[in-house]
Amino acid sequence: MKRLVVLVTMLFALLFGLASTDVLAVPRGKSITFPRSSNGKVIFDGTVHNNSAKKGCRQCHNPQLFPRMKQGTVHIIMKNIYAGEQCGSCHNGHQAFKARSNCGRCHKK
């Protein structure tokens, strides 16, 4: 029943122009690749983050963390992550694995 409600809501939003790819961010079943890191590309998996974080997209996509939900609009750097910003707001060792000393969990060579 819950899936039906979500499906109907999304169809309504699409039909009436209330949704766009910017609003959906990276949903379950989709991923986005950030290839420019010297430590290896990072693949953001929407399924993993939606299932494990148990939070809505707006929890991260807000003016403080990731103001725009479109690839390439926010420059993500490790300095910010280590300072508890961007990905580091959750990847701090409390909410999710700590970013520092777990490079291979995100960066793939």
MIROLUM-306159 format. One record per atom (N, C-alpha, C): z, x, y; residue in one letter; residue number from 1. Coordinates in steps of 0.05 Angstrom, whole numbers, plus 32768, in hexadecimal, padded with zeros to 4 digits. Layout:
<nodes>
c3->Z; c1->X; c2->Y; residu->A; num->NUM
...
</nodes>
This chain:
<nodes>
c3->8000; c1->8010; c2->7FE8; residu->M; num->1
c3->8000; c1->8000; c2->8000; residu->M; num->1
c3->8000; c1->8011; c2->8019; residu->M; num->1
c3->8010; c1->8027; c2->8019; residu->K; num->2
c3->8012; c1->8038; c2->8030; residu->K; num->2
c3->7FF6; c1->8045; c2->8036; residu->K; num->2
c3->7FE8; c1->804D; c2->8021; residu->R; num->3
c3->7FCE; c1->8059; c2->8024; residu->R; num->3
c3->7FBA; c1->8045; c2->8031; residu->R; num->3
c3->7FBC; c1->802C; c2->8028; residu->L; num->4
c3->7FAB; c1->8017; c2->8033; residu->L; num->4
c3->7FB0; c1->8014; c2->8051; residu->L; num->4
c3->7FC9; c1->8014; c2->8059; residu->V; num->5
c3->7FD0; c1->8011; c2->8076; residu->V; num->5
c3->7FC4; c1->8029; c2->8086; residu->V; num->5
c3->7FC8; c1->8041; c2->807B; residu->V; num->6
c3->7FBD; c1->8059; c2->8088; residu->V; num->6
c3->7F9F; c1->8057; c2->808A; residu->V; num->6
c3->7F91; c1->804F; c2->8075; residu->L; num->7
c3->7F74; c1->804D; c2->8075; residu->L; num->7
c3->7F6B; c1->8039; c2->8089; residu->L; num->7
c3->7F77; c1->8022; c2->8089; residu->V; num->8
c3->7F6F; c1->800D; c2->809C; residu->V; num->8
c3->7F73; c1->8016; c2->80B9; residu->V; num->8
c3->7F8A; c1->8023; c2->80BE; residu->T; num->9
c3->7F90; c1->802D; c2->80D9; residu->T; num->9
c3->7F7B; c1->8042; c2->80E1; residu->T; num->9
c3->7F74; c1->8054; c2->80D0; residu->M; num->10
c3->7F60; c1->8068; c2->80D6; residu->M; num->10
c3->7F44; c1->805C; c2->80DB; residu->M; num->10
c3->7F3D; c1->8049; c2->80CA; residu->L; num->11
c3->7F23; c1->803C; c2->80CE; residu->L; num->11
c3->7F22; c1->802D; c2->80E9; residu->L; num->11
c3->7F38; c1->8020; c2->80F0; residu->F; num->12
c3->7F3A; c1->8012; c2->8109; residu->F; num->12
c3->7F37; c1->8026; c2->8120; residu->F; num->12
c3->7F44; c1->803C; c2->811E; residu->A; num->13
c3->7F43; c1->8050; c2->8134; residu->A; num->13
c3->7F27; c1->805C; c2->8136; residu->A; num->13
c3->7F1A; c1->8061; c2->8120; residu->L; num->14
c3->7EFF; c1->806B; c2->8121; residu->L; num->14
c3->7EEB; c1->8057; c2->812D; residu->L; num->14
c3->7EEE; c1->803E; c2->8125; residu->L; num->15
c3->7EDC; c1->802A; c2->812E; residu->L; num->15
c3->7EDF; c1->8025; c2->814C; residu->L; num->15
c3->7EF6; c1->8028; c2->8157; residu->F; num->16
c3->7EFB; c1->8022; c2->8173; residu->F; num->16
c3->7EFE; c1->803C; c2->8184; residu->F; num->16
c3->7EF5; c1->8052; c2->8179; residu->G; num->17
c3->7EF4; c1->806B; c2->8189; residu->G; num->17
c3->7F0F; c1->8077; c2->8190; residu->G; num->17
c3->7F23; c1->8071; c2->8181; residu->L; num->18
c3->7F3E; c1->807B; c2->8187; residu->L; num->18
c3->7F43; c1->8095; c2->8179; residu->L; num->18
c3->7F32; c1->809D; c2->8167; residu->A; num->19
c3->7F37; c1->80B6; c2->8158; residu->A; num->19
c3->7F1F; c1->80C8; c2->815B; residu->A; num->19
c3->7F25; c1->80E2; c2->8159; residu->S; num->20
c3->7F10; c1->80F6; c2->8159; residu->S; num->20
c3->7F19; c1->810D; c2->8147; residu->S; num->20
c3->7F08; c1->8120; c2->8142; residu->T; num->21
c3->7F10; c1->8137; c2->8132; residu->T; num->21
c3->7F27; c1->8146; c2->813F; residu->T; num->21
c3->7F28; c1->8146; c2->815A; residu->D; num->22
c3->7F3E; c1->8154; c2->8168; residu->D; num->22
c3->7F59; c1->8147; c2->8161; residu->D; num->22
c3->7F59; c1->812D; c2->815E; residu->V; num->23
c3->7F72; c1->811F; c2->8159; residu->V; num->23
c3->7F7C; c1->8124; c2->813D; residu->V; num->23
c3->7F69; c1->8126; c2->812A; residu->L; num->24
c3->7F71; c1->8129; c2->810E; residu->L; num->24
c3->7F7B; c1->8144; c2->8106; residu->L; num->24
c3->7F76; c1->8158; c2->8117; residu->A; num->25
c3->7F7E; c1->8174; c2->8111; residu->A; num->25
c3->7F73; c1->817C; c2->80F6; residu->A; num->25
c3->7F84; c1->8186; c2->80E4; residu->V; num->26
c3->7F7C; c1->818E; c2->80C9; residu->V; num->26
c3->7F89; c1->817C; c2->80B5; residu->V; num->26
c3->7F7C; c1->8166; c2->80AD; residu->P; num->27
c3->7F89; c1->8153; c2->809B; residu->P; num->27
c3->7F8A; c1->815D; c2->807E; residu->P; num->27
c3->7F98; c1->814E; c2->806D; residu->R; num->28
c3->7F98; c1->8155; c2->8051; residu->R; num->28
c3->7F7C; c1->8157; c2->8046; residu->R; num->28
c3->7F78; c1->816A; c2->8034; residu->G; num->29
c3->7F5D; c1->816E; c2->8028; residu->G; num->29
c3->7F4B; c1->817F; c2->8039; residu->G; num->29
c3->7F53; c1->8187; c2->8050; residu->K; num->30
c3->7F43; c1->8199; c2->8061; residu->K; num->30
c3->7F52; c1->81B3; c2->8067; residu->K; num->30
c3->7F43; c1->81C7; c2->806E; residu->S; num->31
c3->7F4F; c1->81E0; c2->8076; residu->S; num->31
c3->7F3F; c1->81EC; c2->808D; residu->S; num->31
c3->7F4B; c1->81FE; c2->809B; residu->I; num->32
c3->7F3E; c1->820C; c2->80B1; residu->I; num->32
c3->7F43; c1->822A; c2->80AE; residu->I; num->32
c3->7F2E; c1->823A; c2->80B2; residu->T; num->33
c3->7F31; c1->8257; c2->80AF; residu->T; num->33
c3->7F30; c1->8265; c2->80CA; residu->T; num->33
c3->7F43; c1->8277; c2->80CD; residu->F; num->34
c3->7F45; c1->8288; c2->80E4; residu->F; num->34
c3->7F3D; c1->82A4; c2->80DB; residu->F; num->34
c3->7F24; c1->82AD; c2->80DF; residu->P; num->35
c3->7F1A; c1->82C5; c2->80D2; residu->P; num->35
c3->7F1E; c1->82DF; c2->80E2; residu->P; num->35
c3->7F28; c1->82DE; c2->80FB; residu->R; num->36
c3->7F28; c1->82F5; c2->810C; residu->R; num->36
c3->7F40; c1->8308; c2->810A; residu->R; num->36
c3->7F53; c1->8302; c2->80F9; residu->S; num->37
c3->7F6B; c1->8313; c2->80F7; residu->S; num->37
c3->7F65; c1->832D; c2->80E9; residu->S; num->37
c3->7F6F; c1->8343; c2->80F4; residu->S; num->38
c3->7F6B; c1->835D; c2->80E7; residu->S; num->38
c3->7F7B; c1->835F; c2->80CE; residu->S; num->38
c3->7F8F; c1->834E; c2->80C9; residu->N; num->39
c3->7F9F; c1->834E; c2->80B1; residu->N; num->39
c3->7F92; c1->833D; c2->809B; residu->N; num->39
c3->7F7B; c1->8331; c2->80A0; residu->G; num->40
c3->7F6E; c1->831F; c2->808D; residu->G; num->40
c3->7F6D; c1->8303; c2->8097; residu->G; num->40
c3->7F59; c1->82F4; c2->808F; residu->K; num->41
c3->7F56; c1->82D9; c2->8098; residu->K; num->41
c3->7F6E; c1->82C7; c2->8091; residu->K; num->41
c3->7F72; c1->82B3; c2->80A1; residu->V; num->42
c3->7F88; c1->82A0; c2->809C; residu->V; num->42
c3->7F7A; c1->8285; c2->8097; residu->V; num->42
c3->7F82; c1->8278; c2->8081; residu->I; num->43
c3->7F77; c1->825D; c2->807B; residu->I; num->43
c3->7F8E; c1->824A; c2->807E; residu->I; num->43
c3->7F8B; c1->8237; c2->8091; residu->F; num->44
c3->7F9F; c1->8222; c2->8096; residu->F; num->44
c3->7F97; c1->820B; c2->8085; residu->F; num->44
c3->7FA7; c1->8204; c2->8071; residu->D; num->45
c3->7FA1; c1->81EF; c2->805E; residu->D; num->45
c3->7FB0; c1->81D5; c2->8067; residu->D; num->45
c3->7FA1; c1->81C1; c2->806E; residu->G; num->46
c3->7FAD; c1->81A8; c2->8077; residu->G; num->46
c3->7FBE; c1->819A; c2->8062; residu->G; num->46
c3->7FB5; c1->819C; c2->8049; residu->T; num->47
c3->7FC5; c1->8190; c2->8033; residu->T; num->47
c3->7FE0; c1->819D; c2->8030; residu->T; num->47
c3->7FE0; c1->81B7; c2->8030; residu->V; num->48
c3->7FFA; c1->81C6; c2->802D; residu->V; num->48
c3->800C; c1->81BF; c2->8044; residu->V; num->48
c3->8002; c1->81BF; c2->805C; residu->H; num->49
c3->8014; c1->81BB; c2->8073; residu->H; num->49
c3->801C; c1->819D; c2->8076; residu->H; num->49
c3->800B; c1->818B; c2->806F; residu->N; num->50
c3->8012; c1->816F; c2->8070; residu->N; num->50
c3->8026; c1->8168; c2->805A; residu->N; num->50
c3->8023; c1->8173; c2->8042; residu->N; num->51
c3->8035; c1->816D; c2->802C; residu->N; num->51
c3->8050; c1->817B; c2->802F; residu->N; num->51
c3->8050; c1->8194; c2->8038; residu->S; num->52
c3->8069; c1->81A3; c2->8038; residu->S; num->52
c3->8079; c1->819F; c2->8052; residu->S; num->52
c3->806B; c1->819C; c2->8068; residu->A; num->53
c3->8079; c1->819A; c2->8082; residu->A; num->53
c3->8085; c1->817E; c2->8085; residu->A; num->53
c3->8079; c1->816A; c2->8079; residu->K; num->54
c3->8083; c1->814E; c2->807C; residu->K; num->54
c3->8086; c1->8146; c2->8099; residu->K; num->54
c3->8074; c1->8150; c2->80AA; residu->K; num->55
c3->8074; c1->8149; c2->80C6; residu->K; num->55
c3->8059; c1->8140; c2->80CE; residu->K; num->55
c3->8057; c1->8132; c2->80E3; residu->G; num->56
c3->803D; c1->8129; c2->80ED; residu->G; num->56
c3->8030; c1->8140; c2->80FD; residu->G; num->56
c3->8016; c1->813D; c2->8102; residu->C; num->57
c3->8007; c1->8151; c2->8110; residu->C; num->57
c3->8013; c1->8158; c2->812B; residu->C; num->57
c3->801D; c1->8143; c2->8139; residu->R; num->58
c3->8027; c1->8147; c2->8154; residu->R; num->58
c3->8041; c1->8158; c2->8154; residu->R; num->58
c3->804D; c1->815C; c2->813D; residu->Q; num->59
c3->8064; c1->816E; c2->813C; residu->Q; num->59
c3->805D; c1->818A; c2->8145; residu->Q; num->59
c3->8045; c1->8193; c2->813E; residu->C; num->60
c3->803B; c1->81AD; c2->8146; residu->C; num->60
c3->8027; c1->81AC; c2->815D; residu->C; num->60
c3->8016; c1->8197; c2->815D; residu->H; num->61
c3->8002; c1->8195; c2->8172; residu->H; num->61
c3->800D; c1->8187; c2->818A; residu->H; num->61
c3->801B; c1->8197; c2->819A; residu->N; num->62
c3->8027; c1->818D; c2->81B3; residu->N; num->62
c3->8024; c1->81A2; c2->81C8; residu->N; num->62
c3->802A; c1->819D; c2->81E1; residu->P; num->63
c3->8026; c1->81B1; c2->81F6; residu->P; num->63
c3->8035; c1->81CB; c2->81F2; residu->P; num->63
c3->804B; c1->81CB; c2->81E3; residu->Q; num->64
c3->805A; c1->81E4; c2->81E0; residu->Q; num->64
c3->804F; c1->81F6; c2->81CA; residu->Q; num->64
c3->8045; c1->81EB; c2->81B4; residu->L; num->65
c3->803C; c1->81FB; c2->819E; residu->L; num->65
c3->801D; c1->81FF; c2->819D; residu->L; num->65
c3->800F; c1->81EA; c2->8197; residu->F; num->66
c3->7FF2; c1->81EA; c2->8195; residu->F; num->66
c3->7FE8; c1->81D3; c2->81A5; residu->F; num->66
c3->7FE3; c1->81D7; c2->81BF; residu->P; num->67
c3->7FDB; c1->81C0; c2->81D1; residu->P; num->67
c3->7FC1; c1->81B3; c2->81CA; residu->P; num->67
c3->7FAF; c1->81C1; c2->81BE; residu->R; num->68
c3->7F95; c1->81B6; c2->81B8; residu->R; num->68
c3->7F91; c1->81B7; c2->819A; residu->R; num->68
c3->7F86; c1->81A2; c2->818E; residu->M; num->69
c3->7F82; c1->81A2; c2->8172; residu->M; num->69
c3->7F64; c1->81A7; c2->816B; residu->M; num->69
c3->7F5B; c1->81BE; c2->8174; residu->K; num->70
c3->7F40; c1->81C5; c2->816F; residu->K; num->70
c3->7F3F; c1->81E3; c2->816A; residu->K; num->70
c3->7F32; c1->81EC; c2->8155; residu->Q; num->71
c3->7F31; c1->8208; c2->814E; residu->Q; num->71
c3->7F26; c1->8219; c2->8165; residu->Q; num->71
c3->7F34; c1->822F; c2->816B; residu->G; num->72
c3->7F2B; c1->8241; c2->817F; residu->G; num->72
c3->7F36; c1->823B; c2->819B; residu->G; num->72
c3->7F45; c1->8226; c2->819F; residu->T; num->73
c3->7F50; c1->8220; c2->81B9; residu->T; num->73
c3->7F6B; c1->822D; c2->81BF; residu->T; num->73
c3->7F78; c1->8236; c2->81AA; residu->V; num->74
c3->7F92; c1->8244; c2->81AE; residu->V; num->74
c3->7F90; c1->825F; c2->81A1; residu->V; num->74
c3->7F98; c1->8274; c2->81AF; residu->H; num->75
c3->7F97; c1->828F; c2->81A4; residu->H; num->75
c3->7FB2; c1->8294; c2->8196; residu->H; num->75
c3->7FB1; c1->8296; c2->817C; residu->I; num->76
c3->7FC9; c1->829A; c2->816C; residu->I; num->76
c3->7FCC; c1->82B7; c2->8167; residu->I; num->76
c3->7FE4; c1->82C2; c2->816E; residu->I; num->77
c3->7FE9; c1->82DE; c2->816A; residu->I; num->77
c3->8005; c1->82E2; c2->815D; residu->I; num->77
c3->8007; c1->82F7; c2->814E; residu->M; num->78
c3->8020; c1->82FB; c2->813F; residu->M; num->78
c3->8038; c1->82FF; c2->8151; residu->M; num->78
c3->8034; c1->830B; c2->8169; residu->K; num->79
c3->804A; c1->830F; c2->817C; residu->K; num->79
c3->8057; c1->82F4; c2->8182; residu->K; num->79
c3->8046; c1->82DF; c2->8187; residu->N; num->80
c3->8050; c1->82C5; c2->818C; residu->N; num->80
c3->805E; c1->82B8; c2->8174; residu->N; num->80
c3->8052; c1->82BC; c2->815D; residu->I; num->81
c3->805D; c1->82B1; c2->8144; residu->I; num->81
c3->8079; c1->82BD; c2->813F; residu->I; num->81
c3->807B; c1->82D8; c2->8142; residu->Y; num->82
c3->8095; c1->82E5; c2->813E; residu->Y; num->82
c3->80AA; c1->82DD; c2->8152; residu->Y; num->82
c3->80A1; c1->82D4; c2->816A; residu->A; num->83
c3->80B3; c1->82CB; c2->817F; residu->A; num->83
c3->80BB; c1->82AE; c2->817B; residu->A; num->83
c3->80B2; c1->82A1; c2->8165; residu->G; num->84
c3->80B9; c1->8285; c2->8160; residu->G; num->84
c3->80A7; c1->8271; c2->816D; residu->G; num->84
c3->8090; c1->827A; c2->8176; residu->E; num->85
c3->807D; c1->8268; c2->8182; residu->E; num->85
c3->8066; c1->8263; c2->816E; residu->E; num->85
c3->8055; c1->8251; c2->8175; residu->Q; num->86
c3->803E; c1->824A; c2->8164; residu->Q; num->86
c3->8047; c1->8246; c2->8147; residu->Q; num->86
c3->803B; c1->8253; c2->8134; residu->C; num->87
c3->8042; c1->8250; c2->8118; residu->C; num->87
c3->805F; c1->8257; c2->8113; residu->C; num->87
c3->8069; c1->8269; c2->8123; residu->G; num->88
c3->8085; c1->8273; c2->811F; residu->G; num->88
c3->809A; c1->825E; c2->8126; residu->G; num->88
c3->8092; c1->8248; c2->8132; residu->S; num->89
c3->80A6; c1->8233; c2->8137; residu->S; num->89
c3->80B0; c1->8227; c2->811D; residu->S; num->89
c3->80A0; c1->8227; c2->8108; residu->C; num->90
c3->80A8; c1->821E; c2->80EE; residu->C; num->90
c3->80AC; c1->8235; c2->80DA; residu->C; num->90
c3->809A; c1->8249; c2->80DC; residu->H; num->91
c3->809B; c1->825F; c2->80CA; residu->H; num->91
c3->80AF; c1->8274; c2->80D4; residu->H; num->91
c3->80C9; c1->826B; c2->80D2; residu->N; num->92
c3->80DF; c1->827A; c2->80DD; residu->N; num->92
c3->80F4; c1->8281; c2->80C8; residu->N; num->92
c3->80EE; c1->827A; c2->80AF; residu->G; num->93
c3->8102; c1->827F; c2->8099; residu->G; num->93
c3->8115; c1->8268; c2->8095; residu->G; num->93
c3->8114; c1->8254; c2->80A6; residu->H; num->94
c3->8125; c1->823C; c2->80A3; residu->H; num->94
c3->8114; c1->8224; c2->809B; residu->H; num->94
c3->8101; c1->821D; c2->80AB; residu->Q; num->95
c3->80F0; c1->8206; c2->80A4; residu->Q; num->95
c3->80DA; c1->820D; c2->8090; residu->Q; num->95
c3->80D0; c1->8225; c2->8092; residu->A; num->96
c3->80BB; c1->822F; c2->8080; residu->A; num->96
c3->80BF; c1->824D; c2->807D; residu->A; num->96
c3->80B0; c1->8259; c2->806A; residu->F; num->97
c3->80B4; c1->8276; c2->8066; residu->F; num->97
c3->80B0; c1->8285; c2->8080; residu->F; num->97
c3->80BF; c1->829A; c2->8082; residu->K; num->98
c3->80BF; c1->82AB; c2->809B; residu->K; num->98
c3->80A4; c1->82BA; c2->809D; residu->K; num->98
c3->8098; c1->82B9; c2->80B4; residu->A; num->99
c3->807E; c1->82C6; c2->80B8; residu->A; num->99
c3->8080; c1->82E5; c2->80B4; residu->A; num->99
c3->8095; c1->82F0; c2->80C1; residu->R; num->100
c3->8099; c1->830D; c2->80BF; residu->R; num->100
c3->809F; c1->8315; c2->80A2; residu->R; num->100
c3->8092; c1->8328; c2->8098; residu->S; num->101
c3->8095; c1->8333; c2->807D; residu->S; num->101
c3->8089; c1->8321; c2->8067; residu->S; num->101
c3->807A; c1->830D; c2->806E; residu->N; num->102
c3->806C; c1->82FC; c2->805B; residu->N; num->102
c3->804F; c1->82FA; c2->8062; residu->N; num->102
c3->8043; c1->8310; c2->806C; residu->C; num->103
c3->8028; c1->8310; c2->8076; residu->C; num->103
c3->8014; c1->8304; c2->8062; residu->C; num->103
c3->8016; c1->830C; c2->8049; residu->G; num->104
c3->8003; c1->8303; c2->8035; residu->G; num->104
c3->8003; c1->82E6; c2->802E; residu->G; num->104
c3->8017; c1->82D8; c2->8037; residu->R; num->105
c3->8017; c1->82BB; c2->8032; residu->R; num->105
c3->8003; c1->82AC; c2->8044; residu->R; num->105
c3->7FFC; c1->82B8; c2->805A; residu->C; num->106
c3->7FE8; c1->82AC; c2->806C; residu->C; num->106
c3->7FCF; c1->82BC; c2->806E; residu->C; num->106
c3->7FD1; c1->82D7; c2->8070; residu->H; num->107
c3->7FBA; c1->82E8; c2->8073; residu->H; num->107
c3->7FAF; c1->82F0; c2->8058; residu->H; num->107
c3->7F95; c1->82EB; c2->8055; residu->K; num->108
c3->7F87; c1->82F1; c2->803C; residu->K; num->108
c3->7F70; c1->8305; c2->8042; residu->K; num->108
c3->7F71; c1->831C; c2->8034; residu->K; num->109
c3->7F5C; c1->8331; c2->8038; residu->K; num->109
c3->7F44; c1->832A; c2->8027; residu->K; num->109
</nodes>
